[in-house]
Amino acid sequence: MWNEPDKQRLDRIPRLNETEEIPLKEKQAYLHFYLMDSSWFVFEFDGKDICFGFVCLNGDIEMAEAGYFSLAELKPINISGWEIYCVPEVFWTIRPAKEIALICKARGWHQKTPENQYR
C-alpha cells in the first residue's frame, strides 16, 4: 500500500457504530483509498483493522455500496505492480458523502458537486 495512513490519522476516525445515527449523506469520509477504477472511502474505523465506508469496485457504480472492509486485506493488493493508494491529507479534505461525486452518482443523489471532488 502506498502512503499508508499513520496512527494519528487513523485515530481521528470515529469508531465503528459511533456515527450510526447519521444518515449516509452526512457521514464524513476521513480517508480515500483507490486503485485504478476502485475506491474505498472510510467513515468509521475499529481502531485496529476494520473500516465502515463506501466501496466502488472496478467503476461499477450500480454495485457500489456502504459496508465493511479490512485494511489488512487492502495492503497486499498488487496488480501488475500497482498497489492501493491512500490519498494524502494535503490532497484529501474530510467531507460528507454528499460532497463526493462518485458516491452521489452511485447512490443516485444527483447533487451538484464540484468537478474536483470526484475522487
C-alpha positions in Angstrom: 0.0 0.0 0.0 1.3 3.4 -0.9 1.0 6.3 1.6 -0.4 4.1 4.3 -2.2 6.3 6.9 -0.4 6.7 10.2 -1.8 6.1 13.7 -2.5 9.8 14.2 -4.6 10.0 11.0 -6.5 6.7 11.9 -7.2 7.9 15.4 -9.2 10.8 14.1 -11.8 8.5 12.5 -14.9 7.8 14.6 -15.1 4.2 16.0 -17.4 1.6 14.5 -21.1 2.5 15.1 -20.3 5.9 16.6 -22.0 7.6 13.5 -24.8 5.0 13.2 -27.5 7.7 13.7 -26.0 9.9 11.0 -27.5 9.5 7.5 -25.1 8.2 4.8 -25.2 11.6 3.0 -23.9 13.3 6.1 -21.3 10.7 7.1 -17.7 12.2 6.9 -15.2 10.4 4.7 -11.9 10.6 6.5 -9.8 8.5 4.1 -9.9 7.7 0.4 -8.1 4.7 -0.9 -8.0 3.8 -4.6 -6.5 1.6 -7.2 -7.4 2.2 -10.9 -11.2 2.3 -11.0 -11.8 1.1 -7.5 -12.4 3.4 -4.5 -12.8 2.9 -0.7 -14.0 5.8 1.4 -13.7 5.4 5.2 -16.4 6.7 7.6 -15.6 4.7 10.7 -12.8 2.5 12.0 -12.5 -0.1 14.8 -9.1 1.2 15.8 -7.3 -1.9 14.6 -8.3 -3.1 11.1 -12.0 -3.0 10.2 -13.5 0.0 8.4 -17.0 1.0 7.6 -17.3 3.1 4.5 -18.4 3.2 0.9 -16.8 1.0 -1.8 -17.0 1.1 -5.6 -15.0 -1.7 -7.3 -13.9 -1.5 -10.9 -16.0 1.5 -11.6 -19.2 -0.5 -11.2 -21.4 2.2 -9.6 -24.5 0.0 -9.8 -23.0 -2.4 -7.4 -21.2 0.2 -5.2 -22.3 0.1 -1.6 -21.7 1.1 2.0 -20.2 -1.8 4.1 -17.2 -3.1 6.0 -13.8 -3.8 4.7 -10.4 -4.6 6.2 -7.2 -2.6 5.9 -5.2 -5.8 6.2 -6.9 -7.1 3.1 -6.2 -3.9 1.1 -2.5 -3.7 2.0 -1.2 -6.7 0.0 -3.2 -6.0 -3.2 -0.9 -5.6 -6.1 -2.0 -5.7 -9.8 0.9 -5.7 -12.2 3.0 -3.6 -9.8 0.1 -1.2 -8.9 -0.8 -1.0 -5.2 -3.7 0.5 -3.3 -3.0 4.3 -2.7 -4.3 6.3 0.2 -4.8 10.0 -0.8 -2.5 12.1 1.5 -4.1 14.6 3.9 -2.7 17.5 1.8 -4.9 16.4 -1.1 -7.9 14.9 0.8 -10.3 17.1 2.7 -12.5 15.3 5.1 -16.1 15.9 3.8 -19.6 14.4 3.9 -20.5 11.7 1.4 -23.0 14.1 -0.3 -20.0 16.1 -1.5 -18.2 13.2 -3.2 -19.4 12.9 -6.8 -18.6 9.2 -7.1 -20.8 8.3 -4.1 -23.6 10.7 -5.3 -23.6 9.1 -8.7 -23.7 5.6 -7.2 -26.5 6.4 -4.8 -28.5 8.3 -7.4 -28.5 11.5 -5.3 -27.9 13.7 -8.4 -26.5 16.5 -6.3 -24.2 19.1 -7.9 -20.7 18.7 -6.6 -17.5 20.5 -7.7 -15.6 18.8 -10.5 -12.5 18.2 -8.4 -14.5 16.2 -5.8 -14.8 13.1 -8.0 -12.1 11.2 -6.0 
